[in-house]
Structure formats: structure tokens, C-alpha cells
């Protein structure tokens, strides 16, 4: 199994911090987080796209380029690229450039996005939310197939036998589709033959099992082999459960309450938060053994190939986040890998 971190580069206050950071300092901290993840042997570092005041990540490709120049081994991905309000040609060029800087480590994770700010910002109609995404995903995948492209669609101007440059170091940049709880999206990813990332940020993970099953079935129906699946979760790791809860809860509450005011959710209580951190809950918050148990529990459900953790659902103190990365890489990942390696021969019999 691959292990990684994803972030929206949030910049919000926290009770254990001396005020909110400058955006410049937050970005410098992020680069240090990515370097540590690379040095400790994590597999993936991903940056999401947001166009809101509390995030410093409106340009993930720029951030990933900076990380690419400061790392050696870790794969670099978006999480996600909001493709419906992007130009697929520019996305492909940007990530081809990241691929060249990183010597073949770029990936693209696309999704429709959980926020809609980018659509009016870039002049797209929200009533075209889904067809824009599907058309642009088709174009992005076509761009991987050949240096020159001829293409036409409904929403983007046609391309007539044009070369798209630069070409990446890899033969094909991996493209993942991120999904929430929509079966149609899971089916479409399998139909297209692309890996799928399931974002589980609420409820119970077993409720999402059908998403993996639909993806697998669609892949079989359309002549594709087994496709990788990632589970993407909110979480935080500390040396003790109490410390993990005390650090993570204020950040989670600030972020979720802010979104909740927009969407009609009630404020998050400490009791609700801690319930979400139990074995069957959605959030991977706790000491290393709790996180090991949770990932292995979920692996019995999904048999997934990758686990990505968003450790900063709202800002947490930088030194505590670095410690969380260290525990993830040195105490959680090796144990889970070893246990899954023991399970796999049994699954093959």
C-alpha cells in the first residue's frame, strides 16, 4: 500500500498558535512538510485546489513545482484539480512541466470539486457543472495519448491537429478521479479505466464499499484490468490519543463549522468529533496504533492500494504537524505494509 498526505494549504487560527500565520510563512511551512514526507519515505504528497480566503492553494501546480525541486522520490499530485473550471490543455502542460522538474513523479487527481467558487470566478455556468467536467476529462485523457491532437466538444473550442508541449518525462501521467458518494462517478472512472480516490470525510467507511465495487465492475465490463483505489481521509496523529484530539479538534471544528454555516449543518461538538475517530468512524485521528487499526479495518472493506491523509483540516501548530508526518511514516506505514503483505498470499489462494 502507498501512503501519502494531501492538503489544501489552509491558513486559519488555532488556540495553540500565536495568531494566524502570514500566507508567506504558511507556504514555507508547507514546503518543509513536503520535504519531510519525502525524506521519511512517504509515497505521495498532494495539494488541492481552492479559491477561498482560508486556503493558500488556488494554484496547486505552482506549489507542486516548488515541491518538485526540493524533493527526490515522492509522487506529486493535485487533490483535486477542479477540472470543470480549468482548461485541460493548460492542466496537461502544467503537470507535464512538473513531471519534467520532478523527473517523472507527477500525477493528476481530478474531481468536480466540493466548492463552487471557481465557476463564477472563471466565468462558467453552474448548470453545466457535470457536463463540463465529463467533456474536459475526456479531453485530458486524450491529451495523454498523442503529441498532436484533433478534438471537438460542446463547451471548449475545438483543437485541429495541434501539438501540446512540453511532453512529460513519463510515458503517461497518471490521472485519478476523486469521488464522494455518487455511484455514477465511480462507474465512470471504471469505464474510462482510471484509478479512483474515495473521499471519506463523514459517516461510516463501510457505507462507501459499493463505490469500490461499482468501480471494479465497470472496469471489468469495459475490458480494463484491476484499477487502483485510494481512500482519502481527514486525520491527525500524535503520541497519545488525548494529544491528537486536543490538537485536531479545534482545527476540525473551526473548518467544519464554517462550512456548516454555509450548508446548514449544526456546529460540531467534541463528543461528535471523538465518535468520528473511533474504529468505524471516518476520521483517522489518534495515536499510531489507532491509525494502524483503522487503516487495516478499512483495508478489509476496500482492499485499497493507497491511503492519503489530510492532517490539516484547519491549521495546527507546525511542529505538531511535522510530528504527525513522522509518526505516519515511521510507525504507521511500516506496520500496515507488513500486515497487508501477510494478507495478500491468503487473498491469492
C-alpha positions in Angstrom: 0.0 0.0 0.0 1.1 3.5 -0.7 0.9 6.2 2.0 0.6 9.9 1.5 -0.6 13.3 2.6 -2.9 15.8 1.0 -3.5 19.3 1.9 -5.5 22.4 0.9 -2.8 24.6 2.5 -5.3 26.0 5.0 -4.3 29.1 7.0 -6.6 29.5 10.0 -6.1 30.4 13.7 -5.7 27.7 16.4 -5.7 28.0 20.2 -2.2 26.6 20.5 -0.8 29.1 17.9 0.1 32.8 18.4 -2.4 34.1 15.9 -2.8 33.2 12.2 0.3 32.8 10.1 1.2 35.1 7.2 0.5 33.3 3.9 4.2 33.5 3.2 5.0 31.6 6.4 2.3 29.1 5.8 3.8 28.4 2.3 7.3 28.0 3.8 5.9 25.5 6.4 4.2 23.6 3.6 7.5 23.1 1.7 9.1 21.9 4.9 6.2 19.4 5.4 6.7 18.1 1.9 10.4 17.7 2.3 10.0 15.8 5.5 7.4 13.5 3.9 9.9 12.8 1.1 12.8 12.2 3.4 10.8 9.8 5.6 9.7 7.6 2.6 6.1 8.5 2.2 4.8 7.8 -1.3 2.6 10.7 -2.3 2.2 14.4 -1.5 -0.9 16.1 -2.9 -2.2 19.6 -3.0 -5.9 20.5 -3.5 -7.3 23.5 -5.4 -9.4 26.0 -3.5 -10.4 29.6 -4.2 -11.4 30.7 -0.7 -9.8 33.1 1.8 -8.9 30.4 4.3 -6.7 28.4 1.8 -3.5 29.3 0.1 -3.9 26.8 -2.7 -5.6 28.4 -5.7 -2.6 27.3 -7.9 -1.6 23.7 -6.9 0.6 23.2 -10.0 2.8 26.2 -8.9 3.1 24.8 -5.4 3.9 21.3 -6.7 6.6 22.7 -9.0 8.3 24.2 -5.9 8.0 20.9 -4.1 9.3 19.0 -7.1 12.5 21.0 -7.0 13.0 20.2 -3.3 12.2 16.5 -3.2 13.7 13.3 -4.7 11.3 10.4 -4.5 7.7 11.3 -3.5 5.0 11.4 -6.1 3.3 14.8 -6.6 -0.4 15.1 -7.2 -3.2 17.5 -7.2 -6.1 16.7 -4.8 -8.1 17.7 -6.7 -7.9 19.7 -9.9 -11.3 21.2 -10.3 -11.4 20.3 -14.0 -14.8 21.7 -14.8 -13.5 25.3 -14.4 -10.0 24.5 -15.8 -8.6 24.2 -19.3 -7.5 20.6 -19.8 -4.7 21.7 -22.2 -3.2 24.0 -19.6 -3.6 21.4 -16.9 -1.7 18.9 -19.0 1.0 21.4 -19.8 1.4 22.4 -16.2 1.7 18.8 -14.9 4.0 17.8 -17.8 6.2 20.6 -16.6 6.0 19.3 -13.0 6.8 15.9 -14.4 10.0 17.2 -16.0 11.1 19.1 -12.9 10.4 16.0 -10.7 11.9 13.5 -13.2 8.7 11.6 -13.7 6.8 12.0 -10.4 3.7 14.0 -11.4 0.1 12.8 -11.1 -3.2 14.5 -11.7 -6.3 13.9 -9.4 -9.4 15.4 -11.0 -12.8 16.0 -9.5 -15.9 18.1 -9.8 -15.0 19.9 -6.5 -16.8 20.2 -3.3 -16.9 24.0 -3.5 -18.2 26.1 -6.4 -16.2 29.4 -6.1 -14.1 28.7 -9.2 -17.1 28.5 -11.6 -18.3 32.2 -11.3 -14.7 33.3 -10.8 -13.7 31.9 -14.2 -17.0 32.6 -15.9 -18.5 29.1 -16.1 -22.2 28.3 -15.7 -23.1 26.2 -12.7 -25.9 24.5 -14.6 -23.1 23.0 -16.8 -21.3 21.6 -13.7 -21.4 17.9 -14.6 -21.2 18.0 -18.4 -18.2 20.5 -18.3 -16.3 18.0 -16.1 -17.1 15.0 -18.3 -16.1 16.7 -21.5 -12.9 18.1 -20.1 -11.9 14.8 -18.6 -12.4 13.2 -22.0 -10.1 15.8 -23.5 -7.5 15.4 -20.7 -7.3 11.7 -21.2 -7.0 12.2 -25.0 -4.1 14.6 -24.5 -2.1 11.7 -22.9 -2.4 9.6 -26.0 -0.5 11.6 -28.6 1.6 14.6 -29.0 -0.7 16.1 -31.6 -4.4 16.3 -31.1 -7.6 16.9 -33.0 -10.7 17.2 -30.8 -14.0 19.0 -30.6 -16.7 19.3 -27.9 -19.6 21.4 -26.8 -18.0 23.7 -24.2 -14.4 24.2 -25.2 -13.2 25.5 -28.6 -12.1 22.7 -30.9 -8.4 21.7 -31.5 -7.3 21.0 -35.0 -4.1 18.9 -35.3 -2.2 20.9 -32.8 0.9 19.8 -30.8 0.7 20.2 -27.0 4.0 20.9 -25.3 6.0 20.1 -23.3 5.5 16.4 -23.2 6.2 14.7 -19.8 9.1 12.5 -18.7 6.6 9.7 -18.1 5.0 7.9 -20.9 1.6 8.8 -19.5 0.9 11.0 -16.4 -1.3 9.0 -14.1 -4.8 10.5 -13.9 -7.0 9.6 -10.9 -10.7 10.5 -10.4 -11.7 11.6 -6.9 -15.3 10.8 -6.0 -17.5 11.3 -2.9 -20.7 9.2 -2.7 -22.0 9.3 -6.2 -22.2 5.8 -7.8 -22.3 7.3 -11.3 -18.9 8.9 -10.8 -17.4 5.6 -9.6 -18.8 3.8 -12.6 -17.5 6.4 -15.0 -14.0 6.1 -13.6 -14.0 2.3 -14.1 -15.5 2.7 -17.5 -12.7 5.1 -18.5 -10.0 2.8 -17.0 -8.6 5.2 -14.5 -7.9 4.8 -10.8 -10.3 6.2 -8.2 -9.9 8.0 -4.9 -12.8 7.8 -2.5 -13.0 10.8 -0.2 -14.4 9.6 3.1 -14.9 12.6 5.4 -18.1 11.6 7.2 -20.4 8.8 8.0 -19.0 5.2 8.2 -16.4 3.9 5.7 -18.4 0.6 5.1 -21.1 2.8 3.5 -18.7 3.5 0.7 -17.9 -0.1 -0.1 -20.3 -0.1 -3.1 -18.2 2.7 -4.7 -15.2 0.4 -4.9 -17.4 -2.5 -6.1 -19.1 -0.3 -8.8 -15.6 0.9 -10.0 -14.3 -2.6 -10.2 -17.4 -3.9 -12.1 -17.3 -1.0 -14.6 -13.6 -1.7 -15.3 -14.4 -5.4 -16.0 -17.3 -4.5 -18.2 -15.2 -2.3 -20.4 -12.1 -4.5 -20.7 -9.8 -2.9 -18.2 -7.7 -4.8 -15.7 -7.8 -4.2 -11.9 -7.6 -0.5 -11.2 -6.0 1.1 -8.1 -8.2 2.6 -5.4 -7.3 5.2 -2.8 -9.0 6.1 0.4 -8.6 9.8 1.3 -9.4 10.7 4.9 -9.2 13.5 7.4 -6.9 12.8 10.3 -4.0 13.6 12.6 -1.5 11.5 14.6 0.1 12.3 17.9 2.0 10.2 20.5 -1.2 9.9 22.6 -4.9 9.9 21.9 -5.6 12.8 24.1 -2.9 14.9 22.5 -4.2 14.1 19.0 -7.8 15.0 19.9 -6.7 18.2 21.7 -4.7 19.4 18.7 -7.0 18.3 15.9 -10.4 19.1 17.4 -10.2 23.0 17.4 -9.0 22.9 13.8 -11.6 20.5 12.7 -14.4 22.4 14.5 -13.4 25.8 13.0 -13.3 24.4 9.5 -16.4 22.2 9.7 -18.5 24.9 11.5 -17.6 27.4 8.8 -18.7 25.1 6.0 -21.7 24.1 8.1 -22.9 27.6 8.3 -23.0 27.7 4.5 -24.6 24.3 4.2 -27.0 24.1 7.1 -25.0 21.7 9.3 -25.1 22.1 13.2 -21.9 23.0 15.0 -19.5 20.2 15.7 -19.3 19.0 19.3 -16.2 17.4 20.9 -18.4 14.3 21.5 -19.3 14.1 17.8 -15.7 14.6 16.9 -14.4 11.8 19.1 -17.1 9.4 17.9 -15.9 10.0 14.3 -12.4 9.0 15.4 -13.4 5.5 16.7 -12.5 2.4 14.6 -15.6 2.6 12.4 -15.7 6.4 12.1 -14.5 8.4 9.2 -11.6 10.4 10.8 -8.2 8.9 11.3 -7.2 10.8 14.5 -5.4 9.2 17.4 -2.1 7.6 18.4 -0.2 5.4 15.9 -1.8 2.1 16.9 -5.3 3.6 16.5 -4.4 4.7 12.9 -2.9 1.3 12.1 -6.1 -0.4 13.3 -8.3 1.9 11.3 -6.4 1.5 8.1 -6.3 -2.3 8.4 -10.0 -2.3 9.2 -10.7 -0.3 6.1 -8.5 -2.5 4.0 -10.7 -5.4 4.8 -13.6 -3.4 3.4 -11.9 -1.9 0.3 -8.7 -3.8 -0.4 -7.3 -0.4 -1.4 -3.9 0.4 -2.8 -3.3 3.9 -1.4 -4.2 5.8 1.8 -4.0 9.6 1.8 -4.4 11.6 5.0 -5.3 15.3 5.3 -3.6 16.2 8.5 -4.5 19.9 8.5 -8.3 20.2 8.4 -7.8 23.8 9.6 -4.3 24.9 10.8 -2.5 23.0 13.5 0.9 24.0 15.1 3.7 23.4 12.5 5.9 21.4 14.9 2.9 19.1 15.8 2.1 18.6 12.1 5.7 17.6 11.4 5.5 15.1 14.3 2.3 13.7 12.8 4.0 13.2 9.5 6.9 11.5 11.3 4.6 9.1 13.1 2.7 8.3 10.0 5.8 7.5 8.0 7.8 5.7 10.7 5.3 4.0 13.0 2.1 3.6 11.0 3.1 2.9 7.4 5.7 0.1 8.0 3.3 -1.9 10.3 0.4 -1.6 7.8 2.6 -2.6 4.9 3.8 -5.7 6.7 0.4 -6.8 7.8 -1.1 -6.3 4.3 1.8 -8.3 2.8 0.8 -11.2 5.1 -2.8 -10.9 3.9 -2.1 -10.9 0.2 -1.0 -14.5 -0.2 -4.2 -15.6 1.5 -6.2 -13.5 -0.8 -4.5 -15.1 -3.8 -5.2 -18.7 -2.8 
